[in-house]
Amino acid sequence: MHPLATKPPCVIAIYPGSFDPITNGHLDLIERSARLVDKLIISILRNENKQPLFSIQERMDMLRDVVGPYPNVEVDSFDGLLVDYAAARSATVILRGIRAISDYEYELQMALMNRRLRPQIETVFLMSGEAYSFISSRLVKEVFRLGGDISGLVPPPVEQRLKNRFLGEK
């Protein structure tokens, strides 16, 4: 049997992203993914070129607030190549969510490059739940800034952090 054809004794998956902020779409993917793998590591990419609303630490805190009920989920951050980080964490799966065909085109390019760099790490695409297929962190921030209602789009602790950030509420 080919060595890549054997299942590892413990399947570790990385779910990478910016999570600025985490949305209910992200949380839906986390809930579903946590049932598929032994360990799920949600990891925030440290990207100095982007201007995030929340710091890495704030995003990690928000994630920890909402993934507490899942004992096999942990939160981390990384920089550099995702596949190198995944290998360092002994992960054999990279998990990516797909909302629309436009996501797929970009994600396919990334998955193929990652496979070329580290063929032993597999990318798995999960379709967004239909109720969350239109939600993105960027859209949530834009709607909130313009005074729209984001309840149901983000977990309540995240909505409160957005209010604190934009409206100065406590």
Chimera marker file (.cmm) of the C-alpha trace (Angstrom):
<marker_set name="trace">
<marker id="1" x="0.000" y="0.000" z="0.000" r="1" g="1" b="0" radius="0.5"/>
<marker id="2" x="1.231" y="3.477" z="-0.859" r="1" g="1" b="0" radius="0.5"/>
<marker id="3" x="2.268" y="5.435" z="2.290" r="1" g="1" b="0" radius="0.5"/>
<marker id="4" x="-0.053" y="8.307" z="1.376" r="1" g="1" b="0" radius="0.5"/>
<marker id="5" x="-3.006" y="5.883" z="1.242" r="1" g="1" b="0" radius="0.5"/>
<marker id="6" x="-2.973" y="5.091" z="4.967" r="1" g="1" b="0" radius="0.5"/>
<marker id="7" x="-5.054" y="7.072" z="7.450" r="1" g="1" b="0" radius="0.5"/>
<marker id="8" x="-3.037" y="8.591" z="10.273" r="1" g="1" b="0" radius="0.5"/>
<marker id="9" x="-3.989" y="7.404" z="13.772" r="1" g="1" b="0" radius="0.5"/>
<marker id="10" x="-5.122" y="10.931" z="14.649" r="1" g="1" b="0" radius="0.5"/>
<marker id="11" x="-6.522" y="13.244" z="11.980" r="1" g="1" b="0" radius="0.5"/>
<marker id="12" x="-5.519" y="16.837" z="12.667" r="1" g="1" b="0" radius="0.5"/>
<marker id="13" x="-7.005" y="19.584" z="10.507" r="1" g="1" b="0" radius="0.5"/>
<marker id="14" x="-6.114" y="23.245" z="10.177" r="1" g="1" b="0" radius="0.5"/>
<marker id="15" x="-8.878" y="25.752" z="9.462" r="1" g="1" b="0" radius="0.5"/>
<marker id="16" x="-6.962" y="28.902" z="8.477" r="1" g="1" b="0" radius="0.5"/>
<marker id="17" x="-8.360" y="32.377" z="7.991" r="1" g="1" b="0" radius="0.5"/>
<marker id="18" x="-8.349" y="35.978" z="9.105" r="1" g="1" b="0" radius="0.5"/>
<marker id="19" x="-11.530" y="35.687" z="11.231" r="1" g="1" b="0" radius="0.5"/>
<marker id="20" x="-11.794" y="39.497" z="11.433" r="1" g="1" b="0" radius="0.5"/>
<marker id="21" x="-14.291" y="38.901" z="12.987" r="1" g="1" b="0" radius="0.5"/>
<marker id="22" x="-15.553" y="35.330" z="13.219" r="1" g="1" b="0" radius="0.5"/>
<marker id="23" x="-19.023" y="34.969" z="11.715" r="1" g="1" b="0" radius="0.5"/>
<marker id="24" x="-21.785" y="32.420" z="12.190" r="1" g="1" b="0" radius="0.5"/>
<marker id="25" x="-20.720" y="31.013" z="8.823" r="1" g="1" b="0" radius="0.5"/>
<marker id="26" x="-17.256" y="30.309" z="10.251" r="1" g="1" b="0" radius="0.5"/>
<marker id="27" x="-18.819" y="28.852" z="13.390" r="1" g="1" b="0" radius="0.5"/>
<marker id="28" x="-21.073" y="26.562" z="11.338" r="1" g="1" b="0" radius="0.5"/>
<marker id="29" x="-18.014" y="25.249" z="9.511" r="1" g="1" b="0" radius="0.5"/>
<marker id="30" x="-16.159" y="24.762" z="12.805" r="1" g="1" b="0" radius="0.5"/>
<marker id="31" x="-19.083" y="22.824" z="14.345" r="1" g="1" b="0" radius="0.5"/>
<marker id="32" x="-19.364" y="20.532" z="11.326" r="1" g="1" b="0" radius="0.5"/>
<marker id="33" x="-15.607" y="20.073" z="10.969" r="1" g="1" b="0" radius="0.5"/>
<marker id="34" x="-15.095" y="19.245" z="14.636" r="1" g="1" b="0" radius="0.5"/>
<marker id="35" x="-17.224" y="16.128" z="14.049" r="1" g="1" b="0" radius="0.5"/>
<marker id="36" x="-15.042" y="14.982" z="11.143" r="1" g="1" b="0" radius="0.5"/>
<marker id="37" x="-11.563" y="15.151" z="12.651" r="1" g="1" b="0" radius="0.5"/>
<marker id="38" x="-9.848" y="14.212" z="15.886" r="1" g="1" b="0" radius="0.5"/>
<marker id="39" x="-8.376" y="17.679" z="16.371" r="1" g="1" b="0" radius="0.5"/>
<marker id="40" x="-9.259" y="20.966" z="14.664" r="1" g="1" b="0" radius="0.5"/>
<marker id="41" x="-6.850" y="23.879" z="14.878" r="1" g="1" b="0" radius="0.5"/>
<marker id="42" x="-8.385" y="27.214" z="13.933" r="1" g="1" b="0" radius="0.5"/>
<marker id="43" x="-5.455" y="29.348" z="12.963" r="1" g="1" b="0" radius="0.5"/>
<marker id="44" x="-5.298" y="33.043" z="12.191" r="1" g="1" b="0" radius="0.5"/>
<marker id="45" x="-2.895" y="34.114" z="9.481" r="1" g="1" b="0" radius="0.5"/>
<marker id="46" x="-0.663" y="36.939" z="10.675" r="1" g="1" b="0" radius="0.5"/>
<marker id="47" x="-0.602" y="39.150" z="7.584" r="1" g="1" b="0" radius="0.5"/>
<marker id="48" x="1.178" y="42.472" z="8.010" r="1" g="1" b="0" radius="0.5"/>
<marker id="49" x="-0.126" y="43.699" z="4.625" r="1" g="1" b="0" radius="0.5"/>
<marker id="50" x="-3.760" y="43.767" z="5.771" r="1" g="1" b="0" radius="0.5"/>
<marker id="51" x="-5.262" y="46.347" z="8.105" r="1" g="1" b="0" radius="0.5"/>
<marker id="52" x="-7.482" y="44.216" z="10.368" r="1" g="1" b="0" radius="0.5"/>
<marker id="53" x="-10.170" y="45.694" z="12.583" r="1" g="1" b="0" radius="0.5"/>
<marker id="54" x="-9.151" y="43.443" z="15.484" r="1" g="1" b="0" radius="0.5"/>
<marker id="55" x="-5.652" y="42.468" z="16.606" r="1" g="1" b="0" radius="0.5"/>
<marker id="56" x="-4.475" y="38.855" z="16.425" r="1" g="1" b="0" radius="0.5"/>
<marker id="57" x="-4.951" y="38.547" z="20.198" r="1" g="1" b="0" radius="0.5"/>
<marker id="58" x="-8.492" y="39.987" z="20.054" r="1" g="1" b="0" radius="0.5"/>
<marker id="59" x="-9.426" y="37.585" z="17.259" r="1" g="1" b="0" radius="0.5"/>
<marker id="60" x="-7.934" y="34.657" z="19.168" r="1" g="1" b="0" radius="0.5"/>
<marker id="61" x="-9.938" y="35.696" z="22.252" r="1" g="1" b="0" radius="0.5"/>
<marker id="62" x="-13.161" y="35.952" z="20.203" r="1" g="1" b="0" radius="0.5"/>
<marker id="63" x="-12.556" y="32.518" z="18.702" r="1" g="1" b="0" radius="0.5"/>
<marker id="64" x="-11.848" y="30.989" z="22.110" r="1" g="1" b="0" radius="0.5"/>
<marker id="65" x="-15.062" y="32.572" z="23.446" r="1" g="1" b="0" radius="0.5"/>
<marker id="66" x="-17.182" y="30.773" z="20.861" r="1" g="1" b="0" radius="0.5"/>
<marker id="67" x="-15.389" y="27.422" z="20.416" r="1" g="1" b="0" radius="0.5"/>
<marker id="68" x="-15.271" y="26.566" z="24.110" r="1" g="1" b="0" radius="0.5"/>
<marker id="69" x="-17.984" y="23.868" z="23.782" r="1" g="1" b="0" radius="0.5"/>
<marker id="70" x="-15.821" y="21.867" z="21.357" r="1" g="1" b="0" radius="0.5"/>
<marker id="71" x="-13.157" y="19.934" z="23.280" r="1" g="1" b="0" radius="0.5"/>
<marker id="72" x="-11.217" y="18.951" z="20.142" r="1" g="1" b="0" radius="0.5"/>
<marker id="73" x="-10.871" y="22.534" z="18.845" r="1" g="1" b="0" radius="0.5"/>
<marker id="74" x="-7.978" y="24.849" z="19.615" r="1" g="1" b="0" radius="0.5"/>
<marker id="75" x="-7.044" y="28.344" z="18.459" r="1" g="1" b="0" radius="0.5"/>
<marker id="76" x="-3.631" y="29.412" z="17.188" r="1" g="1" b="0" radius="0.5"/>
<marker id="77" x="-1.979" y="31.828" z="14.745" r="1" g="1" b="0" radius="0.5"/>
<marker id="78" x="0.742" y="31.492" z="12.137" r="1" g="1" b="0" radius="0.5"/>
<marker id="79" x="2.733" y="33.284" z="9.490" r="1" g="1" b="0" radius="0.5"/>
<marker id="80" x="4.558" y="31.991" z="6.447" r="1" g="1" b="0" radius="0.5"/>
<marker id="81" x="3.369" y="29.127" z="4.290" r="1" g="1" b="0" radius="0.5"/>
<marker id="82" x="0.240" y="27.386" z="5.502" r="1" g="1" b="0" radius="0.5"/>
<marker id="83" x="1.528" y="23.947" z="4.492" r="1" g="1" b="0" radius="0.5"/>
<marker id="84" x="4.712" y="24.455" z="6.503" r="1" g="1" b="0" radius="0.5"/>
<marker id="85" x="2.642" y="25.453" z="9.525" r="1" g="1" b="0" radius="0.5"/>
<marker id="86" x="0.332" y="22.449" z="8.990" r="1" g="1" b="0" radius="0.5"/>
<marker id="87" x="3.304" y="20.091" z="8.810" r="1" g="1" b="0" radius="0.5"/>
<marker id="88" x="4.791" y="21.611" z="11.971" r="1" g="1" b="0" radius="0.5"/>
<marker id="89" x="1.469" y="20.938" z="13.754" r="1" g="1" b="0" radius="0.5"/>
<marker id="90" x="1.306" y="17.357" z="12.343" r="1" g="1" b="0" radius="0.5"/>
<marker id="91" x="-1.857" y="18.199" z="10.417" r="1" g="1" b="0" radius="0.5"/>
<marker id="92" x="-2.804" y="16.114" z="7.399" r="1" g="1" b="0" radius="0.5"/>
<marker id="93" x="-5.853" y="18.179" z="6.405" r="1" g="1" b="0" radius="0.5"/>
<marker id="94" x="-6.402" y="21.818" z="5.501" r="1" g="1" b="0" radius="0.5"/>
<marker id="95" x="-10.035" y="22.741" z="5.790" r="1" g="1" b="0" radius="0.5"/>
<marker id="96" x="-11.577" y="25.446" z="3.604" r="1" g="1" b="0" radius="0.5"/>
<marker id="97" x="-15.115" y="26.743" z="3.339" r="1" g="1" b="0" radius="0.5"/>
<marker id="98" x="-16.747" y="27.431" z="-0.001" r="1" g="1" b="0" radius="0.5"/>
<marker id="99" x="-19.636" y="29.906" z="-0.234" r="1" g="1" b="0" radius="0.5"/>
<marker id="100" x="-19.868" y="30.428" z="-3.984" r="1" g="1" b="0" radius="0.5"/>
<marker id="101" x="-18.198" y="29.472" z="-7.245" r="1" g="1" b="0" radius="0.5"/>
<marker id="102" x="-15.978" y="32.555" z="-6.949" r="1" g="1" b="0" radius="0.5"/>
<marker id="103" x="-14.547" y="31.123" z="-3.696" r="1" g="1" b="0" radius="0.5"/>
<marker id="104" x="-13.909" y="27.796" z="-5.424" r="1" g="1" b="0" radius="0.5"/>
<marker id="105" x="-11.750" y="29.269" z="-8.186" r="1" g="1" b="0" radius="0.5"/>
<marker id="106" x="-9.408" y="30.948" z="-5.708" r="1" g="1" b="0" radius="0.5"/>
<marker id="107" x="-9.420" y="28.020" z="-3.275" r="1" g="1" b="0" radius="0.5"/>
<marker id="108" x="-8.678" y="25.520" z="-6.049" r="1" g="1" b="0" radius="0.5"/>
<marker id="109" x="-5.532" y="27.446" z="-7.017" r="1" g="1" b="0" radius="0.5"/>
<marker id="110" x="-4.387" y="27.505" z="-3.399" r="1" g="1" b="0" radius="0.5"/>
<marker id="111" x="-5.171" y="23.809" z="-2.878" r="1" g="1" b="0" radius="0.5"/>
<marker id="112" x="-3.227" y="22.795" z="-5.979" r="1" g="1" b="0" radius="0.5"/>
<marker id="113" x="-0.211" y="24.867" z="-4.949" r="1" g="1" b="0" radius="0.5"/>
<marker id="114" x="-0.368" y="23.450" z="-1.425" r="1" g="1" b="0" radius="0.5"/>
<marker id="115" x="-0.551" y="19.918" z="-2.856" r="1" g="1" b="0" radius="0.5"/>
<marker id="116" x="2.508" y="20.621" z="-4.983" r="1" g="1" b="0" radius="0.5"/>
<marker id="117" x="4.420" y="21.904" z="-1.936" r="1" g="1" b="0" radius="0.5"/>
<marker id="118" x="3.289" y="19.165" z="0.486" r="1" g="1" b="0" radius="0.5"/>
<marker id="119" x="1.446" y="16.274" z="-1.216" r="1" g="1" b="0" radius="0.5"/>
<marker id="120" x="0.864" y="14.503" z="2.107" r="1" g="1" b="0" radius="0.5"/>
<marker id="121" x="-1.438" y="17.332" z="3.266" r="1" g="1" b="0" radius="0.5"/>
<marker id="122" x="-4.922" y="17.179" z="1.754" r="1" g="1" b="0" radius="0.5"/>
<marker id="123" x="-7.258" y="20.148" z="1.297" r="1" g="1" b="0" radius="0.5"/>
<marker id="124" x="-10.897" y="19.451" z="2.105" r="1" g="1" b="0" radius="0.5"/>
<marker id="125" x="-13.623" y="21.835" z="0.956" r="1" g="1" b="0" radius="0.5"/>
<marker id="126" x="-16.841" y="22.137" z="2.939" r="1" g="1" b="0" radius="0.5"/>
<marker id="127" x="-19.791" y="23.953" z="1.470" r="1" g="1" b="0" radius="0.5"/>
<marker id="128" x="-21.256" y="26.720" z="3.586" r="1" g="1" b="0" radius="0.5"/>
<marker id="129" x="-24.597" y="26.027" z="5.159" r="1" g="1" b="0" radius="0.5"/>
<marker id="130" x="-27.193" y="27.682" z="2.946" r="1" g="1" b="0" radius="0.5"/>
<marker id="131" x="-28.185" y="30.084" z="5.733" r="1" g="1" b="0" radius="0.5"/>
<marker id="132" x="-24.592" y="31.404" z="5.822" r="1" g="1" b="0" radius="0.5"/>
<marker id="133" x="-23.584" y="31.326" z="2.165" r="1" g="1" b="0" radius="0.5"/>
<marker id="134" x="-23.686" y="35.133" z="1.804" r="1" g="1" b="0" radius="0.5"/>
<marker id="135" x="-21.885" y="36.054" z="5.039" r="1" g="1" b="0" radius="0.5"/>
<marker id="136" x="-18.319" y="37.330" z="5.041" r="1" g="1" b="0" radius="0.5"/>
<marker id="137" x="-16.356" y="39.183" z="7.707" r="1" g="1" b="0" radius="0.5"/>
<marker id="138" x="-15.902" y="42.105" z="5.298" r="1" g="1" b="0" radius="0.5"/>
<marker id="139" x="-19.637" y="42.344" z="4.639" r="1" g="1" b="0" radius="0.5"/>
<marker id="140" x="-20.508" y="42.088" z="8.352" r="1" g="1" b="0" radius="0.5"/>
<marker id="141" x="-18.138" y="44.972" z="9.174" r="1" g="1" b="0" radius="0.5"/>
<marker id="142" x="-19.511" y="47.096" z="6.336" r="1" g="1" b="0" radius="0.5"/>
<marker id="143" x="-23.168" y="46.510" z="7.314" r="1" g="1" b="0" radius="0.5"/>
<marker id="144" x="-22.377" y="47.257" z="10.967" r="1" g="1" b="0" radius="0.5"/>
<marker id="145" x="-20.464" y="50.465" z="10.131" r="1" g="1" b="0" radius="0.5"/>
<marker id="146" x="-23.485" y="51.652" z="8.128" r="1" g="1" b="0" radius="0.5"/>
<marker id="147" x="-25.885" y="50.997" z="11.017" r="1" g="1" b="0" radius="0.5"/>
<marker id="148" x="-27.376" y="47.701" z="9.808" r="1" g="1" b="0" radius="0.5"/>
<marker id="149" x="-28.513" y="44.853" z="12.042" r="1" g="1" b="0" radius="0.5"/>
<marker id="150" x="-25.946" y="42.040" z="12.218" r="1" g="1" b="0" radius="0.5"/>
<marker id="151" x="-27.687" y="39.920" z="14.834" r="1" g="1" b="0" radius="0.5"/>
<marker id="152" x="-27.721" y="36.332" z="13.630" r="1" g="1" b="0" radius="0.5"/>
<marker id="153" x="-24.679" y="36.930" z="11.440" r="1" g="1" b="0" radius="0.5"/>
<marker id="154" x="-22.070" y="36.770" z="14.208" r="1" g="1" b="0" radius="0.5"/>
<marker id="155" x="-22.042" y="35.121" z="17.647" r="1" g="1" b="0" radius="0.5"/>
<marker id="156" x="-23.364" y="37.466" z="20.402" r="1" g="1" b="0" radius="0.5"/>
<marker id="157" x="-19.922" y="38.014" z="22.024" r="1" g="1" b="0" radius="0.5"/>
<marker id="158" x="-18.574" y="39.112" z="18.639" r="1" g="1" b="0" radius="0.5"/>
<marker id="159" x="-21.491" y="41.485" z="18.081" r="1" g="1" b="0" radius="0.5"/>
<marker id="160" x="-20.722" y="43.012" z="21.487" r="1" g="1" b="0" radius="0.5"/>
<marker id="161" x="-17.054" y="43.470" z="20.563" r="1" g="1" b="0" radius="0.5"/>
<marker id="162" x="-18.096" y="45.213" z="17.341" r="1" g="1" b="0" radius="0.5"/>
<marker id="163" x="-20.362" y="47.537" z="19.347" r="1" g="1" b="0" radius="0.5"/>
<marker id="164" x="-17.496" y="48.224" z="21.751" r="1" g="1" b="0" radius="0.5"/>
<marker id="165" x="-15.136" y="48.991" z="18.888" r="1" g="1" b="0" radius="0.5"/>
<marker id="166" x="-17.455" y="51.185" z="16.802" r="1" g="1" b="0" radius="0.5"/>
<marker id="167" x="-19.888" y="52.616" z="19.311" r="1" g="1" b="0" radius="0.5"/>
<marker id="168" x="-17.861" y="52.654" z="22.519" r="1" g="1" b="0" radius="0.5"/>
<marker id="169" x="-20.483" y="50.537" z="24.325" r="1" g="1" b="0" radius="0.5"/>
<marker id="170" x="-19.529" y="48.333" z="27.258" r="1" g="1" b="0" radius="0.5"/>
<link id1="1" id2="2" r="1" g="1" b="0" radius="0.2"/>
<link id1="2" id2="3" r="1" g="1" b="0" radius="0.2"/>
<link id1="3" id2="4" r="1" g="1" b="0" radius="0.2"/>
<link id1="4" id2="5" r="1" g="1" b="0" radius="0.2"/>
<link id1="5" id2="6" r="1" g="1" b="0" radius="0.2"/>
<link id1="6" id2="7" r="1" g="1" b="0" radius="0.2"/>
<link id1="7" id2="8" r="1" g="1" b="0" radius="0.2"/>
<link id1="8" id2="9" r="1" g="1" b="0" radius="0.2"/>
<link id1="9" id2="10" r="1" g="1" b="0" radius="0.2"/>
<link id1="10" id2="11" r="1" g="1" b="0" radius="0.2"/>
<link id1="11" id2="12" r="1" g="1" b="0" radius="0.2"/>
<link id1="12" id2="13" r="1" g="1" b="0" radius="0.2"/>
<link id1="13" id2="14" r="1" g="1" b="0" radius="0.2"/>
<link id1="14" id2="15" r="1" g="1" b="0" radius="0.2"/>
<link id1="15" id2="16" r="1" g="1" b="0" radius="0.2"/>
<link id1="16" id2="17" r="1" g="1" b="0" radius="0.2"/>
<link id1="17" id2="18" r="1" g="1" b="0" radius="0.2"/>
<link id1="18" id2="19" r="1" g="1" b="0" radius="0.2"/>
<link id1="19" id2="20" r="1" g="1" b="0" radius="0.2"/>
<link id1="20" id2="21" r="1" g="1" b="0" radius="0.2"/>
<link id1="21" id2="22" r="1" g="1" b="0" radius="0.2"/>
<link id1="22" id2="23" r="1" g="1" b="0" radius="0.2"/>
<link id1="23" id2="24" r="1" g="1" b="0" radius="0.2"/>
<link id1="24" id2="25" r="1" g="1" b="0" radius="0.2"/>
<link id1="25" id2="26" r="1" g="1" b="0" radius="0.2"/>
<link id1="26" id2="27" r="1" g="1" b="0" radius="0.2"/>
<link id1="27" id2="28" r="1" g="1" b="0" radius="0.2"/>
<link id1="28" id2="29" r="1" g="1" b="0" radius="0.2"/>
<link id1="29" id2="30" r="1" g="1" b="0" radius="0.2"/>
<link id1="30" id2="31" r="1" g="1" b="0" radius="0.2"/>
<link id1="31" id2="32" r="1" g="1" b="0" radius="0.2"/>
<link id1="32" id2="33" r="1" g="1" b="0" radius="0.2"/>
<link id1="33" id2="34" r="1" g="1" b="0" radius="0.2"/>
<link id1="34" id2="35" r="1" g="1" b="0" radius="0.2"/>
<link id1="35" id2="36" r="1" g="1" b="0" radius="0.2"/>
<link id1="36" id2="37" r="1" g="1" b="0" radius="0.2"/>
<link id1="37" id2="38" r="1" g="1" b="0" radius="0.2"/>
<link id1="38" id2="39" r="1" g="1" b="0" radius="0.2"/>
<link id1="39" id2="40" r="1" g="1" b="0" radius="0.2"/>
<link id1="40" id2="41" r="1" g="1" b="0" radius="0.2"/>
<link id1="41" id2="42" r="1" g="1" b="0" radius="0.2"/>
<link id1="42" id2="43" r="1" g="1" b="0" radius="0.2"/>
<link id1="43" id2="44" r="1" g="1" b="0" radius="0.2"/>
<link id1="44" id2="45" r="1" g="1" b="0" radius="0.2"/>
<link id1="45" id2="46" r="1" g="1" b="0" radius="0.2"/>
<link id1="46" id2="47" r="1" g="1" b="0" radius="0.2"/>
<link id1="47" id2="48" r="1" g="1" b="0" radius="0.2"/>
<link id1="48" id2="49" r="1" g="1" b="0" radius="0.2"/>
<link id1="49" id2="50" r="1" g="1" b="0" radius="0.2"/>
<link id1="50" id2="51" r="1" g="1" b="0" radius="0.2"/>
<link id1="51" id2="52" r="1" g="1" b="0" radius="0.2"/>
<link id1="52" id2="53" r="1" g="1" b="0" radius="0.2"/>
<link id1="53" id2="54" r="1" g="1" b="0" radius="0.2"/>
<link id1="54" id2="55" r="1" g="1" b="0" radius="0.2"/>
<link id1="55" id2="56" r="1" g="1" b="0" radius="0.2"/>
<link id1="56" id2="57" r="1" g="1" b="0" radius="0.2"/>
<link id1="57" id2="58" r="1" g="1" b="0" radius="0.2"/>
<link id1="58" id2="59" r="1" g="1" b="0" radius="0.2"/>
<link id1="59" id2="60" r="1" g="1" b="0" radius="0.2"/>
<link id1="60" id2="61" r="1" g="1" b="0" radius="0.2"/>
<link id1="61" id2="62" r="1" g="1" b="0" radius="0.2"/>
<link id1="62" id2="63" r="1" g="1" b="0" radius="0.2"/>
<link id1="63" id2="64" r="1" g="1" b="0" radius="0.2"/>
<link id1="64" id2="65" r="1" g="1" b="0" radius="0.2"/>
<link id1="65" id2="66" r="1" g="1" b="0" radius="0.2"/>
<link id1="66" id2="67" r="1" g="1" b="0" radius="0.2"/>
<link id1="67" id2="68" r="1" g="1" b="0" radius="0.2"/>
<link id1="68" id2="69" r="1" g="1" b="0" radius="0.2"/>
<link id1="69" id2="70" r="1" g="1" b="0" radius="0.2"/>
<link id1="70" id2="71" r="1" g="1" b="0" radius="0.2"/>
<link id1="71" id2="72" r="1" g="1" b="0" radius="0.2"/>
<link id1="72" id2="73" r="1" g="1" b="0" radius="0.2"/>
<link id1="73" id2="74" r="1" g="1" b="0" radius="0.2"/>
<link id1="74" id2="75" r="1" g="1" b="0" radius="0.2"/>
<link id1="75" id2="76" r="1" g="1" b="0" radius="0.2"/>
<link id1="76" id2="77" r="1" g="1" b="0" radius="0.2"/>
<link id1="77" id2="78" r="1" g="1" b="0" radius="0.2"/>
<link id1="78" id2="79" r="1" g="1" b="0" radius="0.2"/>
<link id1="79" id2="80" r="1" g="1" b="0" radius="0.2"/>
<link id1="80" id2="81" r="1" g="1" b="0" radius="0.2"/>
<link id1="81" id2="82" r="1" g="1" b="0" radius="0.2"/>
<link id1="82" id2="83" r="1" g="1" b="0" radius="0.2"/>
<link id1="83" id2="84" r="1" g="1" b="0" radius="0.2"/>
<link id1="84" id2="85" r="1" g="1" b="0" radius="0.2"/>
<link id1="85" id2="86" r="1" g="1" b="0" radius="0.2"/>
<link id1="86" id2="87" r="1" g="1" b="0" radius="0.2"/>
<link id1="87" id2="88" r="1" g="1" b="0" radius="0.2"/>
<link id1="88" id2="89" r="1" g="1" b="0" radius="0.2"/>
<link id1="89" id2="90" r="1" g="1" b="0" radius="0.2"/>
<link id1="90" id2="91" r="1" g="1" b="0" radius="0.2"/>
<link id1="91" id2="92" r="1" g="1" b="0" radius="0.2"/>
<link id1="92" id2="93" r="1" g="1" b="0" radius="0.2"/>
<link id1="93" id2="94" r="1" g="1" b="0" radius="0.2"/>
<link id1="94" id2="95" r="1" g="1" b="0" radius="0.2"/>
<link id1="95" id2="96" r="1" g="1" b="0" radius="0.2"/>
<link id1="96" id2="97" r="1" g="1" b="0" radius="0.2"/>
<link id1="97" id2="98" r="1" g="1" b="0" radius="0.2"/>
<link id1="98" id2="99" r="1" g="1" b="0" radius="0.2"/>
<link id1="99" id2="100" r="1" g="1" b="0" radius="0.2"/>
<link id1="100" id2="101" r="1" g="1" b="0" radius="0.2"/>
<link id1="101" id2="102" r="1" g="1" b="0" radius="0.2"/>
<link id1="102" id2="103" r="1" g="1" b="0" radius="0.2"/>
<link id1="103" id2="104" r="1" g="1" b="0" radius="0.2"/>
<link id1="104" id2="105" r="1" g="1" b="0" radius="0.2"/>
<link id1="105" id2="106" r="1" g="1" b="0" radius="0.2"/>
<link id1="106" id2="107" r="1" g="1" b="0" radius="0.2"/>
<link id1="107" id2="108" r="1" g="1" b="0" radius="0.2"/>
<link id1="108" id2="109" r="1" g="1" b="0" radius="0.2"/>
<link id1="109" id2="110" r="1" g="1" b="0" radius="0.2"/>
<link id1="110" id2="111" r="1" g="1" b="0" radius="0.2"/>
<link id1="111" id2="112" r="1" g="1" b="0" radius="0.2"/>
<link id1="112" id2="113" r="1" g="1" b="0" radius="0.2"/>
<link id1="113" id2="114" r="1" g="1" b="0" radius="0.2"/>
<link id1="114" id2="115" r="1" g="1" b="0" radius="0.2"/>
<link id1="115" id2="116" r="1" g="1" b="0" radius="0.2"/>
<link id1="116" id2="117" r="1" g="1" b="0" radius="0.2"/>
<link id1="117" id2="118" r="1" g="1" b="0" radius="0.2"/>
<link id1="118" id2="119" r="1" g="1" b="0" radius="0.2"/>
<link id1="119" id2="120" r="1" g="1" b="0" radius="0.2"/>
<link id1="120" id2="121" r="1" g="1" b="0" radius="0.2"/>
<link id1="121" id2="122" r="1" g="1" b="0" radius="0.2"/>
<link id1="122" id2="123" r="1" g="1" b="0" radius="0.2"/>
<link id1="123" id2="124" r="1" g="1" b="0" radius="0.2"/>
<link id1="124" id2="125" r="1" g="1" b="0" radius="0.2"/>
<link id1="125" id2="126" r="1" g="1" b="0" radius="0.2"/>
<link id1="126" id2="127" r="1" g="1" b="0" radius="0.2"/>
<link id1="127" id2="128" r="1" g="1" b="0" radius="0.2"/>
<link id1="128" id2="129" r="1" g="1" b="0" radius="0.2"/>
<link id1="129" id2="130" r="1" g="1" b="0" radius="0.2"/>
<link id1="130" id2="131" r="1" g="1" b="0" radius="0.2"/>
<link id1="131" id2="132" r="1" g="1" b="0" radius="0.2"/>
<link id1="132" id2="133" r="1" g="1" b="0" radius="0.2"/>
<link id1="133" id2="134" r="1" g="1" b="0" radius="0.2"/>
<link id1="134" id2="135" r="1" g="1" b="0" radius="0.2"/>
<link id1="135" id2="136" r="1" g="1" b="0" radius="0.2"/>
<link id1="136" id2="137" r="1" g="1" b="0" radius="0.2"/>
<link id1="137" id2="138" r="1" g="1" b="0" radius="0.2"/>
<link id1="138" id2="139" r="1" g="1" b="0" radius="0.2"/>
<link id1="139" id2="140" r="1" g="1" b="0" radius="0.2"/>
<link id1="140" id2="141" r="1" g="1" b="0" radius="0.2"/>
<link id1="141" id2="142" r="1" g="1" b="0" radius="0.2"/>
<link id1="142" id2="143" r="1" g="1" b="0" radius="0.2"/>
<link id1="143" id2="144" r="1" g="1" b="0" radius="0.2"/>
<link id1="144" id2="145" r="1" g="1" b="0" radius="0.2"/>
<link id1="145" id2="146" r="1" g="1" b="0" radius="0.2"/>
<link id1="146" id2="147" r="1" g="1" b="0" radius="0.2"/>
<link id1="147" id2="148" r="1" g="1" b="0" radius="0.2"/>
<link id1="148" id2="149" r="1" g="1" b="0" radius="0.2"/>
<link id1="149" id2="150" r="1" g="1" b="0" radius="0.2"/>
<link id1="150" id2="151" r="1" g="1" b="0" radius="0.2"/>
<link id1="151" id2="152" r="1" g="1" b="0" radius="0.2"/>
<link id1="152" id2="153" r="1" g="1" b="0" radius="0.2"/>
<link id1="153" id2="154" r="1" g="1" b="0" radius="0.2"/>
<link id1="154" id2="155" r="1" g="1" b="0" radius="0.2"/>
<link id1="155" id2="156" r="1" g="1" b="0" radius="0.2"/>
<link id1="156" id2="157" r="1" g="1" b="0" radius="0.2"/>
<link id1="157" id2="158" r="1" g="1" b="0" radius="0.2"/>
<link id1="158" id2="159" r="1" g="1" b="0" radius="0.2"/>
<link id1="159" id2="160" r="1" g="1" b="0" radius="0.2"/>
<link id1="160" id2="161" r="1" g="1" b="0" radius="0.2"/>
<link id1="161" id2="162" r="1" g="1" b="0" radius="0.2"/>
<link id1="162" id2="163" r="1" g="1" b="0" radius="0.2"/>
<link id1="163" id2="164" r="1" g="1" b="0" radius="0.2"/>
<link id1="164" id2="165" r="1" g="1" b="0" radius="0.2"/>
<link id1="165" id2="166" r="1" g="1" b="0" radius="0.2"/>
<link id1="166" id2="167" r="1" g="1" b="0" radius="0.2"/>
<link id1="167" id2="168" r="1" g="1" b="0" radius="0.2"/>
<link id1="168" id2="169" r="1" g="1" b="0" radius="0.2"/>
<link id1="169" id2="170" r="1" g="1" b="0" radius="0.2"/>
</marker_set>
